[in-house]
Amino acid sequence: MGTKSDGLWKMEFGQLGATLKVLQDRGVTLAHMERLRSDSAYADRVAASFVDMRSALVSAGMILGDASVQMESWIKFYRDRYSIKLNDVASIAIPEHQQGFDRLIVVAEGLT
């Protein structure tokens, strides 16, 4: 483990405040920060979204409505969480993007 002079501990107070403001402006609340401190699984997911480009791409796909990126996310989700391999995803008809409908929802057969 590093010392307090390593990594994030080098951040100046003003930089930390500015970072917290950016998060707050995007909807992060004190409850989110508390959960980050108290729920290690949640903290792992948040940290992964910061450092793992794949997570960043999936998040971007969710925001931008990129169905192919979102489909990859669902394939990984079902594989990792339930050991389910989604078969023949190429045959799934995905409609054109419509404003306000930005998230692709994929429900594996037998889970409804």
N, C-alpha and C positions, 0 to 999 in steps of 0.2 A: 504494500500500500504506500502511496506517495505521501509526501509531507504537505502541510497546508500551503506551501509556496508553489506547489505543482498545479498545473492545469487550471481549473476554474477558480481556484483560490487566488490566482493572479489578477482576476477581474477587479477593477476599481469599483467603489461603491456607486458612483454615477452610472457606470456601465451596467451594473446589476439593476439599478432602478429603471434605466431605459429598457432593459430586456424585459423586466416585469411589466412595464407599461405596454410593450408590444404584445405580450401574452394577454394582458387584461383587455386591450383593445380588440382582441380577437375572440373574446368570450371566456377566457380562462378565469376562474373564480378562486376565492380562498378555499372553497371545498375541494376543487381540483388539486390545489397545492397540498392540502392536508392528506388527500388520498395518495398523492405522489409520495409523501413521507411515510404513510402507514401501510400501504398495500404494495408489497414488493413485486407482485406479478404485473400490476398496473405500471409501476415504475420501470420495469423491464420493457414493457411495450412502448412507453413514451420514449425511453432512451433509444430503443431500436429505431424508432421513427426519426430520431435525430442523426443517428450514425449509419444506418443501413440504407443504402441507396434504393434497394428494392422496395422497402417500406415507403420511402419517399415517393417513388414512382407510383405505387399503388394509391397512396394518399392523393397524389396529383390526378390520377385517373378518376378517383371518386369525385374530386372537385370539378374536373373538366368534362366529365361524362365520357371518358375514353373506355368504351365497352371492352376492348381487347385486354386492356390492363386490368380492368375490374374482373374479367373472366379468369385471368391468371390468378388473381387473388382468391377467387372462389375455389378454383382447382386446388390451390395450396391449402386453403382453409379445410376443405373436406378431407384431403389427404392427411394433413397433420393432426387434425382434431379427431376425426372419426375413422381414419384408415379407409376411406371410401375413395375409389378412383372414379372420377366422372368420365363416363364413356361417351364417345362420339359427340364431344362438345361442338365440333364444327357444324353439326346439323342443327344446332339451336338457332332459331331465327331471332335476331335481335333487331328491334325496330329502330328507325332513325332517331337520333337524339331530338327531344322536344324540351324547350325551355321549362325549367322547374322539375323535370324528371331526370335527375342527374345520377341516380344510383341504380346499378344493375342488381337485381335480387335473383339468386339462383338457389332453388330448393331441390336437393337431390331426391330422386324417386324413393318413396318409402318413408320419408321423414315428416310428411305432413300429417 
